[in-house]
Amino acid sequence: MWIHSHVGILSSKSPDELRLLMADPVSAAVAVGWAMKAAGWVASPIISELYKKASSVLNLDASGKLKELEPKILLLQRVMEVVEESPYRPCLEQLFSDLKSAFYEAEDILDDVEYYRLEKQIQDDYLKLEVATPRRNKNRVKKLLKSAVKKCNALKDEQCGMSKIELKQSLEKIEKVINDACGFFEQMNFTNKSNTNLTKPANSRGAVTTARPPSVVIGRDKDCDNIVAMLHDKEEGAQPDTKSVQCYSVIGIHGIGGSGKSTLSQLVCAREQKDGHFNLVMWVHVSQDFSVDTIFGQMSEAASRTPCPQFNNLDTLQTNLEKVLHGKRFLLVLDDVWYNNRDVRQYEKLQQILSPLNAGEAGSKILVTSRTKDALIALGAAEQRCIPMSVLGEDVFLKLFKHYAFHNVCVAADDRIRLEDIATQIAKKLKGSPLVAKIVGGQLRMRPNIDYWRISRDGNHLDDTMGALWWSYQHLDEQVRQCFAYCSIFPRRRQLEQHELVKLWAAEGFARSSDEGKDSEDVCQGYFDVLVSASFLQHGVGKYSSKTDTYIVHDLLLDLADKVAGSDCFRTENRWKRSGDSWTMEGCEDEVPPDIRHVFVQTYGSELINEKICKLDNLRTLIIDSAEGRTPVEEKVLKSLFVRLRKLRVLTVASDQGSRFW
């Protein structure tokens, strides 16, 4: 925990960095605000809830303490609002980490306080029944109550529960973090400048709507026609350097991130699905650090529209896929392929993906999307079949942007004219990126307020893609940001199911509502709707796989989620190594950070769990995506998890039978 002075925190910085910070104290203070904002924390609800619940245990003057902390908490919240303005954010990472740890500890204390409350309630109920129960039934009741108390105590043993003294010390520690942070702001003369440097967006946002605009494709009909013509072309001899006859040929689309490659290929798929030229239309996302077994599994699911059986070696997976594709003319989309032409292993993996595809019928096609032409060529596309993404014309882009900014927006006619004018000016700043048009347009649509739109137009945050995404993220509510950052636990382009996300967020305690009687899952469903409306969660391509009604996080948005989640989330993904003529799965060789709080494990192995996961004292989430082969998670491993991971809130074990939430 952070108990050092702010001078101590800065002592590790270089002289140039210190001079830069001291020359611009406002920026230094804003950097602290970024740190808090990036973690998605909002101090007020946490501290308020903490003191209200702890007061019943420690006999604290909760109202008096909250009144004392309120102006300081307000200052911290106001600093959050200008987070994007500071170029010096990395200079205060230690303070960021310590503040975040303090708030995490606050939530852990709440769990302990709730445990004390339940324990006291059981003891009180026991005493009441002891008095009221007839003598002949007392022994039986006593036995039942002792059993109940024993089960409750099994959730957390005596070593886990905080003593009252420790609880009080932890509260004082958190107060010190808040007081020291505010003292730093004052010393840097930030408080006197906050009124002129801070703009509180909430005051200008007005009512928020979460209506979801339908996805549209504007200005891509000609590109789609050209690609479809290539797909139907027999293309004799178009494959370069091919020594054997292949049943398929490759066409590629390349362009920068967010330029609409995936959207265009989806448009092509929809047309081919309707046309019926191909027996199978499959869609597979190829991540930057993909595993061949995952790709084979996705191909199999997309071809059969049923979940792929679990296999414990790659050869069996490949054989199964060949059976599914045998004698069928297919269209396979390999979306977002990453490739480094200096990485021999990556080239071998790409060739391995192609190895079972020759089982299909002649005339099959592979459509590849990538940020680089090199990836297309590596997969066998001829130069003339590598199509660059065309830039949308200014008028077409404006039409796309306005679709997302004005869908179902109801304002007065005069206001509509003014908003249209502002929208035209904003569109010119977005560099023709369809993704940014969708994200920024969605954010503006939720708050059709002239002042809010004007402020958004006049800032410099919309001048580049990541800046625009960062700006949009900032304007989500705190709890919604926290839910979005949590998505960084999942692999890229993972198909996320709505009900599972909502359950996870609720179990993590992300729900905050003024309506105490409202169900936490209903609250989290509202957060989900906001993320979909703002396009931070986008509809997946479930119609080309065994899953339907799924959602994904775009790669650029996942990059953003990774940054704002920081060291909170960690994911391990499958790796395969060759052993003789076969491939076997390796365990996780990555070092798992000791303070990590949310972990996703793609493939279960008892060694990984016992040697790495069980040592993570602060772990709150463990998602085991699949069991190795058909091996179930052993009961003794589950017991070990419950005993050693005392702060665990979510344990999800996925298997052939589906997921179980614990």
N, C-alpha and C positions, 0 to 999 in steps of 0.2 A: 504494500500500500504506500501511497505517497505521503510522507511526513516531512520531506525536505522543503527548504525554502525555494522560491522560484529562481533565486540566484544560483542555487545548487544545480537546478535542472539545466540552466543555461551554460553551466561551466564547461560542459563537454563540447560546446560549439566552437568553431574556428573564430579567430578575430574578425575576419571579414563578415561572417554570419552575424556575429554579435553587433558589429557596427551597423549592419543593415537593419537589424531589429531595433536597435536603440535609436536609429535615425527615424524610424517610422513606428512609434509605439502603438499607434492604432492598429497597424497591420499585425503587430505581434499579438495584441489582445484578440484580434479577429482570428488569428491562427488557433488560439485556444478554443474559440467558439467553433471553428471547423472541427476540431477534435471531438468535441461533444456531439456536434451535429452528425458527424460521420458515423458515430456509433449508433445513431438512431435513438438516443436516450432523451427523455423529457423528465427533468428532475422533479417537477412539482407533484405529479400523481404518485411517484414512487415514494418520495419523502413523506407526503401526506398520509398515504396508506401505512407506511412504516410506523409513524408515530401514533396513529390512531390504534393500531393493533398492539404495538409494544406497550402502550400506556396501561393496558389491562393487566399486563404481566409485571411491569416495573413501577406502577403507580406514578408515571411521569405526568407532568403538566403538558399534555400534548398540544392543547390549543395555544398555550403561551409559547412553546418552542416553535410551533409552526408560524406564529405571528412574527417571531424574531427572524426566522429564516426566509419568510416570504419575499421581502425586497431583494434579498441576495439571489434567490432562485429566479426571480423575475429578470434580474440583470443577466444571469447566465442564459436564460431563454432568449433575451433580446440580442445578445451577442451571436447566438446561433443564426439569426436571420440574415447576416451578411457574410456567411461563410465563404461564398464563392469569390469574394472580392480580394482575398489575400493570396499573394504569391509565395508567402513564407510559411505555409501550413506545415511542411515537414519538419521545421525547426523545433517544434514543440511536441514531438511525438511521445516523449516520455510522460508529459502532463496528460496528453490524450489517454494513454494507456492507464495511468493511475486513476484518473477520473472515472473511466469506464469500469475499472476493477472495483472502485468504491460503490458504484451503483449496482454492479452485479452482487456484491456482498450484501447490499441492502435487500435485494430480492431473496437472497439465501436466508437472510435473517427473517424475512416474512414467512418463509417456509417453516423455520424453526418455531416462530411464534405460533403459527397455526398448529404445529405439532403439540406445543404446550397447551393450547386451547382444547384440542381434542382429548388430550390426556386428562386434563382437569375435568372436562365434561363427563368422561367415562367414570372417573373417580366419584364425582358428585352423584351421578346416576346410581352408582353402586351403593353409596351410602343411603340414598332415598329408598332403594329397594330393600336394603338390609333392614330398615326400620319397618317398612310397610308389608313385607312378605310374611305370611304365617310360618311358624316354626317348622312345620312338616315339609315346606317347600324351600326353606332357606338353603339347605345344603345343595340342592339342585341348582338354584339360582346363582349361588356363590360359585359353583363350578363353571357355569356358563359365563359369568362375568369375568372370572379369572382367565378363562380361555380367550375372551374378547380382548382383555387388556394385554395378554401375552401376544396375540396376533398384532395388535397395534404397535407394541414395543418392538416387534420384529421388523417393522418398516425402518426404524432407525434405532440403533442400539444406544446404550447409555453414553458411549464415547461421542456419538454424533450430536446429541442435543446440547445446545449452548447453555451454560449456567447463566443466571441472571446477571452476574457481574460481567461475564464475557459479552453478553448481549448489550449491556450498557456501554461497555468500552467500544464496541463496534459502532454504536450510534455516534459516540463522541468522535470516533475516527472519521466517519462520513461527514459530520459537521465541520471537522477541521479541513477536509478537502474543499468543501464549499467555501469556507471562510478564507482559506489561503488563495484559492482561485480568484475570489472577489478582491482580496487584498492586492493581488498581482495586477488586476485591471486598474485599481485605483492608483497604484504606484506608477503605472505606465500612463497615467492621466487619461485613461480611456473613458471613465465615467462622465467627464465634462464634455467629451466630444460625441458621446453616443447619440444624442438627440439629433445631431446634424449628419451623422454618418450611417445611422440605422434607419432603414425603411421597413416597417412591419407589414409584410404582404397581407396578413390576415385582415387588416383594416380595409383593404381595397378589393378583396376577392369577391365579396358578396356571396350569394347562395351558390352552393356547389351541387352540380348534377352529375349523376353517374350513369346516364343513359349511354348505351353502347352503340356507336355508329357502325354500320355494316362495312366490312372491308371491301375496298374497290380496287380495281386495276385500271388506271387511266393512262393513255398514251403508249400502251405496249402492244396494241393489236398487230401492228406491222411486224414487230420483232417476233411475236408469237407465230404469225403466218410463216415467216422465214424458217423458224425452227421446225415447225410441223412439216414443212415441205422437205427438209433434210431428213426428218425421221422416217418419212414414207419413201424416200429415195433408196433405191437398191444399192447405190454407192459401190459399184464394183471396183475393187482394188484401191479403195481410199485409205485403208489402214497402212501406215508406214512401217517399214521394217518388220513385216509379218512373215514368218517362215512357215506357219501352219494355217490351215483354213479355220476361220472363226465364224461362229454363228451370229456375232454381233459386231457393230461398229460404234464408235464413240464420237459424240458431239459435245462441245464445251461452251460455257458462258463464263466470262471473267470480268471482274470489276471490283471497285473498292467496297469495303464493308458498308452496309446500309444503302447500297445503290439500287436494290430491288431484284437481285439475282434469284433469290428463293421465291419471291412473289411471281416473277416471270415464269419460272419453271413450274410453279403450282398452276399457273394459268394454262401452260402447255399440258400438264397432266389432266386437268379438268376437261380440256378439249378432247384429249385422246381417250379418256374414260368414256366420254359420250360417243365418240366416233366408232370405237370398237375395233380399231385396226390391230391392236395388241391384245393377246389373251390375258396378259397380266400387266398391271401398272403398279410399280413398287416405288416407294420413297424411303430413302435411308439418309440420315445425317451422319457425316463423317467428321468427327471432332478433331481438334488439333493434335491431341495425343490419344488417338483411337486404338482400340484393341480389335484384332481381327475376329475374335469369337463374338464380340458384341455386334459387329457388322453382319456376320453370317446369321446370327440370331434374328436381327432386324429384317434381313432379307427374307428369311424363312417365314416370319410372322406376316410380312407384307404380302408374300406370295400366297400363303394359305389362309390368311385372315384369322388365324388361331394362334394362341400363345405357343412359342417355340419350346419343345421339351428341353429339360436340363440335361446337358451332356458334360462329361468330365474331361474330354479331350477334343482337340480341334479337328482331327481327322473325321471323327463321328459327326461333328457339326457340318463339315463340308459334304460328307456323303449324304446326309439328310437333305441339305439344300439342293444338291444335284438331283435327287429324286423328285423334289417339289417342282423344279424347273424343267424337268425332262419333257421334251416334245412341245414346249410352249414358246410362242413368240412373245417376248416380254419387252417392256420399257422400264428400265431401272434408272431412277434419279439418284445420283450420289451428290448430296448437297453439302456445300461448304468444305471442300477438300483442301487441306493445308499440305504444303510440300516445300521442302528445302532440298534443292538439287545437289547439295553437298552431303546430305545424310543418306548413306547407302542403305541403312536399316529401314528408313522410311520408304524408300523406293521398293525394297523387297516386300514390305507390308502391303503396299498398293498393288503390286503384282499378285500377291497372295489373295487379295480381295477378288481379283478377276478369275482366279483359277477354277471355280466351280461353274462359271457362267456359260461355258461352252456346251453345257448340257441342254441349253435351250434350242429353239428352232431357228433356222436361218431367217435373217431379217430382223432379229432382235436389235435393240438399240440401248445405249447407255448415254444418259444426259448428265454431264458433270458441271457443277458450279464451283467456282473458286475465285480467290482474290488475285491469283496469278495464272498466267498462261502456261507456265512450267508444269503446273499440276495436271493440266489437261493433256499436255504432250506426254507426260510420264504415264498416263493411263491409256495412251494410244490414239489420241485425237490427231487427225491430220491438221496441218497449219490452217488450211482453208476452212476447217470446221471449228475453229476457235473464234467465238463471237464475242466482241467487246460490248459491254453494256453501254447503250447510247444514253446521252444526257437528255433529260426531259426538257422540252422547250419551256420558256418562261411562262407562257400562258397556260400550258398543260400543267406545269408544276403548281401554279397558283390555284388552278381548279382542284387539284388533289389536296392541297393544303386547306382550302376553304371547305372541302367536303368534311374533313375531320374537325375543323374549327367551328363550323356553323350547324352541324347536324342536330336537328331538333332544338335549336336555340331560339327562344321566344323573347324578343326585346322590342321596344318601341321602334317605329319606322325610322325616326331621326337617329336613334342610337345605332340601328343596324347600318345605316349609311356610314357613320363615323367608324364603326367597328370594321366594316369592309375596307375602308381606306387604310386603317392601321394594319389590317391583315396583309394588304398588298405590300406595305413597307416591310413588315416582318418577313414575309416570304422571300424577299430579295436577300435577306441575311442568311438564309438556310442552305445556301450552296447547292440547291437542287437535290438534296438527299431525301428520298421518299420516307426512310425511317424517321428522320428528324421531323419531316412534315407531319407524320402520324403522331409522334410523341408530343411535339410542341402544340400542334393543333388540338390534340386531345386535352392538354392542360389548359389551354385558353377556353376551350368549349365548356369545361367544368365551371369556369368563372367568367361569364360574359359581362365583364365590368369594364367600362371605358378607361378608368384610371389604371386599373390593373394591366390592361393590354398596352396602354401607353408607356407605363413603367417598364414593362417587358421589352417593348420595342427599343427604348432608349438605352438600355444597358448593353454591355459588350459580350454578355454571356452566350448569346445566340450566334456568334460569329463563326464558331466551329462545331463540329459534330459532337465531340465529347462534352464541350462546354454547354451545349444545348441540352444534352441528356442529363448532365449534372444539375442544371437549372431546373429542369422538370422534376427531378428527384427531390430537390429541396422544397418544392412547393406542394409536396404531398404532406399529409399530416404525420406527426411523429410515429404513431403506431403503425401506419401504413408503410412508412419507410422501414421500420423494424421488420415487418413481414417481408418486404422486398429483399432486404439484405440477407435474410434467412435463406432465401432461394439460392444463395451462392454455395450452399452445401451440396447441391445436386450437380451432376455432370452436365456438360454443354448440350443444349437442345434436348434434354430429357423431356419425355412426354409426362407432364404433371397433371394429376387428376384433381379436380376441384375439391371433392369431399376430403381427400387426404390432406391437402394443404390446409384446409380450414381446421381439421382435427389437430394437425401438428401445431398450428399457431395458437389454438385454444389451450392445448396441453402445455405450451411454453409459457402461458400467462400473458400473452400479448394483448388480450382484450382489455380495453379500458372504456368504461361507459358510465355516464352520469345516471343511467337507469340501472339501479342495483338489482332489479329483478330480471333484467334481460339475460338470456342465456349467452354464455361466452362464445359458443359456436355461431350464434346469430350475429354477434358483434363482429367476429372474424369473417363471416360471410360478407358483411358490409365492406371490410377492408379488401377482400378479394374482388368485389364488384368495382371498387375504385381503381385497383391496379389494372383490371381488364379495360375499364373505360379510358384510363390514361395510357393504354397500350404497353404498359410495363409487363403485362402478361398477354400473350397473343395466342389465338387459336392455333393448335397444332394441326398436323396432317393425318389425323387418325383414320380418315377414310381410306388411306392407303396402307393401313396396318390392322392389327387385331384390336387396337384400342380406339374408342371414339370419345368425342367431347373432351379432348385433352388440351393442355396449354403448354407453351414453351416460353422461355426467356431468350430473346435475341442475343447473339454473341456479344455485341457491343454493350448491351444492357447487363449481361452477365459479367463483363469486365468491370462495369460500374459497381455491380453488387459485390464483387470480390474486393474492390477497393474500400467500399464503405463498411463491409463486414470485418475487414482487417484480419486480425489473428483469431477471430471467434470461430470461424468455420474451416473444416478440413475435409477433403475427400480423397479416398484411395480408389484407384481404378485398376481393372484387370491388366495383367501383363502375361505374355506367353513367351516361352523360350523353346528353341528346338533341342530335342534330345534324340539323337539318331535320326530316324526318318519320321518321327512324330513330334507333336508340340505339347508341352505341359504348362500348367499355370504356375506362375511364381507368386510368392506372397508379397506383402507390402514391404518395400525396402526403404520407403521414405521415412525420414525422421518426423514423428508426430510431435508438434509443439506441446510442451507440458501444460500450458495454460489454456489449451483449446477447449471450447465449450460445446461445439456441435460437430459430430463426425459422421460421415457417410462412408460405408465400406461396401464396395461393389460385390465382393465375393467373400463369404465367410470362411474363416479358418481358425481353429481353436488356438493355434500358436499365436496368431496375430492378436486375438482378443486377450489372451492371458499375458503375453509379453509386452504389449504396447497399450492397448485400450484400457485395461484395468488399472494402469498406473496414472490415469488422467483424473486427478482428484476433483477438478472443477467441471467435469463433463456433465452436460445437461441432456444432450441428444445423442443417441446412437441408432443409426439406421443401417441394418444389415440387409443389403438389397437382395441377395440370393445365397442359398446354401451351396457349398462346393459339391458338384454332382447332385446326388439326392440325399446327401448326408444332413440330417437335421441338426439344429443347434442343440448340443447336449444339455441336459438338465443341470449338470454340475457347473457348466459354464454360465448358465442363466443365474444360478444361485450366487456364483462368484461375482457377477455383475451387480446384483442387488446389494451384496454385502460391502463391496469395495467402492462402488460408485454411489456415494451417499447423496449426491446432488442431482442424480439422474431424474429427469422429468419425462422423457420420451424414450421408449425402446421399441423399435419397429423391426420385426423379423419377417422378411418376405420369403416365400417358398412357392412350390407348385400350387399350394392350396390358397395362395394370396397372402395379404399382409395382416399382421395382428398388431394392434396398438396396445401397449402396456402402460 
